[in-house]
Amino acid sequence: MAQKAVFYHAGCPVCIDAEQRFAHSLDPRAFDVEIVHLGEDKSRILEAQQSGVRSVPAFVVGGEPYHINFGAALSDLQ
């Protein structure tokens, strides 16, 4: 069974690069990846914050946040 991974991003160049490099390259047998564009779906910002995400792009895997570089702070998206 694949582990759930949520990739949060805001559509900025850093985020798009991270999506192309990482989110789409994970083995689908190992990870069920959901991509969430917080710039388009602001209703998910609270969910991201509660998962420990402070900036995007970031993955949440197994309940743990993993930040990739720094594209935008979540506070900038609200």
Secondary structure, 3 states (H helix, E strand, C coil): CCEEEEEEECCCHHHHHHHHHHHCCCCCCCEEEEEEECCCCHHHHHHHHHCCCCEEEEEEECCEEEEEEEEEEHHHHC
